[in-house]
Amino acid sequence: AWRLAHAFPGRPTAVVVKHANPCGVAAVDDADGGLAEAYERAFDADPKSAFGGVVALNGVVDLALAESLVANPKADVLIAAGYGDGARELLVRKRKNMRVLEAAAPGPAAYGLRRVDGGFLVQTPDAVEADREGWQVVTRRQPTEAEWRDLEMAWSVCAAVSSNAIVFVEGGRAVGIGAGQQSRVDAAELAAAKAAGRA
């Protein structure tokens, strides 16, 4: 969650993760409402799955955003770049069982370790680079600038989703995420159902 919240530099971003998969991601421009808007958009992508999840915010939580977090179903963990006056106190008072963490932006990904019988498998991290130059558009119509930005977001979110990931993004928000399915068709159907006509 924390690494994905920093995948869109210069844009306030909120990520909600449940059972190690994103269920809500939104990145907005400051002019569009900032971090509070990013959180509301990420939460609204899949409120049912957000319950008991991890919320990561790449900026400072002010009192108004803390009130919004408290008004929504509880998160088990909240991690942010910092907390403004009264925000941490409100969260601790109203959400006694929520872990409230503050962290610096993540550095370069280190090697990943996976346990196997008799040892460990060491892997280089899956570095996602949204490089339009390397992509090929196979339709007659070229994507608009907004569609390119959504495609780049979908690509980054997809990398954080386990197994047969399908991600629908519209307007800087992941509105449908299909994860962990044995069939890509099932993952696509699940993502479409969660998008509920928003993509």
ABEGO torsion letter per residue (X at the ends): XAAAAAABBGBBBBBBBBGGBBABBBBBBAAAGEAAAAAAAAAAABAAAABGBBBBBABBBBAAAAAAAAABBBBABBBBAEBBBGAAAAAAAABAABBBBBBBBBBBBBBBBBBBBGEBBBBBBBBBBBBAAABBBABABBBBAAAAAAAAAAAAAAAABBEGBBBBBBGGBBABBBBGBABAAAAAAAAAAAAGGAX
